[in-house]
């Protein structure tokens, strides 16, 4: 598929896993790239929405903490220490973790016994 393909808000919301209202709010705040038609309607690039969808599909801090049986502050410390990478979501800056990174850390803990 063409990453530069232009999507309507409903298509973009479905692909990214974010509500249409949220996309509009983030676009208005400059957090998500969007073009505007002459009529004032938002349009989004497929490639941007695929990346946003991948980010939003990541695990939350609470989910990672529950998986490891630790407090969320411990997971945040791991991010600072560079033990696991996290990305902020556009709106509130919530952190998301790639499942592959979480699995790698989990395997490392099993090997090290820590």
GROMACS elastic network, one bead per residue, 0.5 to 0.9 nm:
[ bonds ]
;  ai    aj funct       b0    kb
    1     4     6  0.88466   500
    1     5     6  0.79618   500
    1    46     6  0.85310   500
    2     5     6  0.53537   500
    2    46     6  0.72835   500
    2    47     6  0.76664   500
    3     6     6  0.84957   500
    3    45     6  0.66209   500
    3    46     6  0.50143   500
    3    48     6  0.76385   500
    3    50     6  0.84776   500
    4    44     6  0.88734   500
    4    45     6  0.53743   500
    4    46     6  0.59655   500
    4    47     6  0.63055   500
    4    48     6  0.85988   500
    5    44     6  0.82396   500
    5    45     6  0.56984   500
    5    46     6  0.54183   500
    5    47     6  0.77708   500
    6    12     6  0.89674   500
    6    43     6  0.61890   500
    6    44     6  0.55777   500
    6    46     6  0.62408   500
    7    10     6  0.79541   500
    7    11     6  0.57841   500
    7    12     6  0.57561   500
    7    42     6  0.89059   500
    7    43     6  0.55977   500
    7    44     6  0.51081   500
    7    45     6  0.60715   500
    7    46     6  0.63250   500
    7    49     6  0.89498   500
    8    11     6  0.53420   500
    8    12     6  0.61577   500
    8    13     6  0.86316   500
    8    41     6  0.86876   500
    8    42     6  0.72185   500
    8    43     6  0.53358   500
    8    44     6  0.66771   500
    9    12     6  0.50119   500
    9    13     6  0.59890   500
    9    14     6  0.85621   500
    9    20     6  0.60698   500
    9    23     6  0.77169   500
    9    24     6  0.82033   500
    9    41     6  0.86188   500
    9    42     6  0.66617   500
    9    43     6  0.62921   500
    9    44     6  0.70588   500
   10    13     6  0.51137   500
   10    14     6  0.62057   500
   10    15     6  0.86330   500
   10    19     6  0.84707   500
   10    20     6  0.63991   500
   11    14     6  0.52280   500
   11    15     6  0.62006   500
   11    16     6  0.85930   500
   11    44     6  0.89039   500
   11    46     6  0.89688   500
   12    15     6  0.51744   500
   12    16     6  0.60011   500
   12    17     6  0.82696   500
   12    18     6  0.82018   500
   12    20     6  0.78814   500
   12    23     6  0.82515   500
   12    43     6  0.82214   500
   12    44     6  0.64334   500
   12    45     6  0.79943   500
   12    46     6  0.71671   500
   12    49     6  0.59890   500
   12    50     6  0.86765   500
   13    16     6  0.52407   500
   13    17     6  0.56661   500
   13    18     6  0.50444   500
   13    19     6  0.55195   500
   13    20     6  0.54082   500
   13    21     6  0.89679   500
   13    22     6  0.86850   500
   13    23     6  0.70519   500
   13    49     6  0.79169   500
   13    53     6  0.89277   500
   14    17     6  0.53416   500
   14    18     6  0.69819   500
   14    19     6  0.78893   500
   14    20     6  0.86181   500
   14    53     6  0.88427   500
   15    18     6  0.80740   500
   15    46     6  0.81422   500
   15    49     6  0.61687   500
   15    50     6  0.63987   500
   15    52     6  0.85444   500
   15    53     6  0.63110   500
   16    19     6  0.85726   500
   16    48     6  0.86363   500
   16    49     6  0.50364   500
   16    50     6  0.60249   500
   16    51     6  0.76706   500
   16    52     6  0.54484   500
   16    54     6  0.74853   500
   16    55     6  0.86460   500
   16    56     6  0.73305   500
   16    57     6  0.87153   500
   17    49     6  0.88114   500
   17    52     6  0.81101   500
   17    53     6  0.56705   500
   17    54     6  0.89405   500
   17    56     6  0.69016   500
   17    57     6  0.78066   500
   18    21     6  0.83792   500
   18    22     6  0.64316   500
   18    23     6  0.66527   500
   18    52     6  0.85801   500
   18    53     6  0.77672   500
   18    56     6  0.78955   500
   19    22     6  0.51637   500
   19    23     6  0.63811   500
   19    24     6  0.87930   500
   20    23     6  0.50708   500
   20    24     6  0.62426   500
   20    25     6  0.86116   500
   21    24     6  0.51273   500
   21    25     6  0.61193   500
   21    26     6  0.85680   500
   22    25     6  0.50504   500
   22    26     6  0.60396   500
   22    27     6  0.84062   500
   22    91     6  0.81835   500
   23    26     6  0.51547   500
   23    27     6  0.59565   500
   23    28     6  0.84714   500
   23    31     6  0.89810   500
   23    32     6  0.72175   500
   24    27     6  0.50359   500
   24    28     6  0.60313   500
   24    29     6  0.85722   500
   24    32     6  0.85906   500
   24    34     6  0.87184   500
   24    42     6  0.74595   500
   25    28     6  0.51039   500
   25    29     6  0.62662   500
   25    30     6  0.86402   500
   25    31     6  0.85205   500
   25    32     6  0.88707   500
   25    91     6  0.84597   500
   26    29     6  0.50767   500
   26    30     6  0.61182   500
   26    32     6  0.54704   500
   26    33     6  0.85141   500
   26    90     6  0.69956   500
   26    91     6  0.62640   500
   27    31     6  0.56716   500
   27    33     6  0.60275   500
   27    34     6  0.59323   500
   27    35     6  0.88185   500
   27    42     6  0.82818   500
   28    31     6  0.75884   500
   28    32     6  0.81389   500
   28    34     6  0.86616   500
   29    32     6  0.78320   500
   29    91     6  0.88411   500
   30    33     6  0.66712   500
   30    34     6  0.84040   500
   31    90     6  0.55214   500
   31    91     6  0.70176   500
   32    44     6  0.87005   500
   32    48     6  0.80889   500
   32    49     6  0.89660   500
   32    52     6  0.87433   500
   32    90     6  0.70931   500
   33    43     6  0.89321   500
   33    44     6  0.68689   500
   33    45     6  0.78425   500
   33    48     6  0.74158   500
   34    42     6  0.60855   500
   34    43     6  0.55364   500
   34    45     6  0.72712   500
   35    41     6  0.81723   500
   35    42     6  0.56900   500
   35    43     6  0.51877   500
   35    44     6  0.64375   500
   35    45     6  0.85399   500
   36    39     6  0.77234   500
   36    40     6  0.54937   500
   36    41     6  0.53133   500
   36    43     6  0.60805   500
   36    44     6  0.88809   500
   37    40     6  0.51276   500
   37    41     6  0.51936   500
   37    42     6  0.64998   500
   37    43     6  0.74024   500
   38    41     6  0.74664   500
   44    47     6  0.87348   500
   44    48     6  0.73227   500
   44    49     6  0.72251   500
   45    48     6  0.53788   500
   45    49     6  0.64495   500
   45    50     6  0.88133   500
   46    49     6  0.51382   500
   46    50     6  0.61486   500
   46    51     6  0.87221   500
   47    50     6  0.51512   500
   47    51     6  0.63658   500
   47    52     6  0.86620   500
   48    51     6  0.52566   500
   48    52     6  0.61886   500
   48    53     6  0.86007   500
   49    53     6  0.59643   500
   49    54     6  0.85386   500
   50    53     6  0.50576   500
   50    54     6  0.62651   500
   50    55     6  0.87007   500
   51    54     6  0.51334   500
   51    55     6  0.62814   500
   51    56     6  0.86785   500
   52    55     6  0.50611   500
   52    56     6  0.60943   500
   52    57     6  0.85177   500
   52    89     6  0.83547   500
   52    90     6  0.87291   500
   53    56     6  0.50980   500
   53    57     6  0.60350   500
   53    58     6  0.87692   500
   54    57     6  0.51697   500
   54    58     6  0.66483   500
   54    98     6  0.84625   500
   55    58     6  0.54324   500
   55    59     6  0.88408   500
   55    87     6  0.74877   500
   55    88     6  0.84344   500
   55    89     6  0.71634   500
   55    96     6  0.65886   500
   55    97     6  0.79550   500
   55    98     6  0.76673   500
   56    59     6  0.80532   500
   56    60     6  0.89918   500
   56    89     6  0.71305   500
   56    96     6  0.70110   500
   57    60     6  0.89792   500
   57    96     6  0.80029   500
   57    97     6  0.87850   500
   57    98     6  0.81240   500
   57    99     6  0.88965   500
   58    95     6  0.87730   500
   58    96     6  0.50721   500
   58    97     6  0.50374   500
   58    99     6  0.62907   500
   59    62     6  0.81003   500
   59    63     6  0.59896   500
   59    64     6  0.65186   500
   59    95     6  0.83220   500
   59    96     6  0.52985   500
   59    98     6  0.64378   500
   59    99     6  0.65434   500
   59   102     6  0.84403   500
   60    63     6  0.51511   500
   60    64     6  0.63274   500
   60    65     6  0.85939   500
   60    94     6  0.77458   500
   60    95     6  0.62199   500
   60    97     6  0.64297   500
   61    64     6  0.51786   500
   61    65     6  0.60620   500
   61    66     6  0.85682   500
   61    72     6  0.60665   500
   61    73     6  0.88410   500
   61    75     6  0.66937   500
   61    76     6  0.76381   500
   61    94     6  0.82741   500
   61    95     6  0.64152   500
   61    96     6  0.67640   500
   61    97     6  0.75078   500
   62    65     6  0.50982   500
   62    66     6  0.61213   500
   62    67     6  0.85913   500
   62    71     6  0.82091   500
   62    72     6  0.59725   500
   62    75     6  0.86754   500
   63    66     6  0.51584   500
   63    67     6  0.61727   500
   63    68     6  0.87525   500
   63    72     6  0.88603   500
   64    67     6  0.50848   500
   64    68     6  0.63304   500
   64    69     6  0.84173   500
   64    70     6  0.84632   500
   64    72     6  0.79131   500
   64    75     6  0.72397   500
   64    97     6  0.79650   500
   64   102     6  0.73058   500
   65    68     6  0.52782   500
   65    69     6  0.57578   500
   65    71     6  0.56767   500
   65    72     6  0.52841   500
   65    73     6  0.85247   500
   65    74     6  0.76553   500
   65    75     6  0.62020   500
   66    70     6  0.64347   500
   66    71     6  0.77666   500
   66    72     6  0.82997   500
   67    70     6  0.79428   500
   67   106     6  0.88228   500
   68    71     6  0.87378   500
   68    75     6  0.89959   500
   68   106     6  0.75942   500
   70    73     6  0.82309   500
   70    74     6  0.63954   500
   70    75     6  0.75091   500
   71    74     6  0.53523   500
   71    75     6  0.69667   500
   72    75     6  0.51367   500
   72    76     6  0.63570   500
   72    77     6  0.86857   500
   73    77     6  0.61733   500
   73    78     6  0.86709   500
   74    78     6  0.62879   500
   74    79     6  0.88094   500
   75    79     6  0.64994   500
   75    80     6  0.89041   500
   75    84     6  0.83483   500
   76    79     6  0.51424   500
   76    80     6  0.65248   500
   76    81     6  0.87406   500
   77    80     6  0.50451   500
   77    81     6  0.60926   500
   77    82     6  0.85166   500
   77    83     6  0.86522   500
   78    82     6  0.60428   500
   78    83     6  0.50501   500
   78    84     6  0.60078   500
   78    85     6  0.84845   500
   79    82     6  0.50596   500
   79    83     6  0.59359   500
   79    84     6  0.52272   500
   79    85     6  0.58664   500
   79    86     6  0.66386   500
   80    83     6  0.77365   500
   80    84     6  0.84400   500
   80    85     6  0.88428   500
   81    84     6  0.79729   500
   82    85     6  0.66029   500
   83   105     6  0.75021   500
   84    97     6  0.79270   500
   84   101     6  0.64916   500
   84   102     6  0.72513   500
   84   104     6  0.89199   500
   84   105     6  0.70877   500
   85    96     6  0.87462   500
   85    97     6  0.66207   500
   85    98     6  0.78856   500
   85   101     6  0.71426   500
   85   102     6  0.88913   500
   86    95     6  0.58854   500
   86    96     6  0.54986   500
   86    98     6  0.74587   500
   87    93     6  0.84109   500
   87    94     6  0.80857   500
   87    95     6  0.54133   500
   87    96     6  0.53861   500
   87    97     6  0.67126   500
   87    98     6  0.87235   500
   88    91     6  0.85039   500
   88    92     6  0.80694   500
   88    94     6  0.53025   500
   88    96     6  0.62709   500
   89    92     6  0.65572   500
   89    94     6  0.53172   500
   89    95     6  0.61959   500
   89    96     6  0.70040   500
   90    93     6  0.58429   500
   90    94     6  0.80525   500
   91    94     6  0.77551   500
   97   100     6  0.84571   500
   97   101     6  0.69581   500
   97   102     6  0.68973   500
   98   101     6  0.53160   500
   98   102     6  0.64598   500
   98   103     6  0.87615   500
   99   102     6  0.50362   500
   99   103     6  0.60932   500
   99   104     6  0.85664   500
  100   103     6  0.51143   500
  100   104     6  0.61941   500
  100   105     6  0.87115   500
  101   104     6  0.50890   500
  101   105     6  0.62736   500
  101   106     6  0.85626   500
  102   105     6  0.51570   500
  102   106     6  0.60632   500
  102   107     6  0.86094   500
  103   107     6  0.60980   500
  103   108     6  0.85188   500
  104   107     6  0.51609   500
  104   108     6  0.61912   500
  104   109     6  0.87055   500
  105   109     6  0.62188   500
  105   110     6  0.86757   500
  106   109     6  0.51533   500
  106   110     6  0.63128   500
  106   111     6  0.87078   500
  107   110     6  0.50798   500
  107   111     6  0.62034   500
  107   112     6  0.85865   500
  108   111     6  0.50904   500
  108   112     6  0.60096   500
  108   113     6  0.81265   500
  108   114     6  0.84409   500
  109   112     6  0.50653   500
  109   113     6  0.54200   500
  109   114     6  0.51665   500
  110   113     6  0.50727   500
  110   114     6  0.70687   500
  111   114     6  0.81317   500
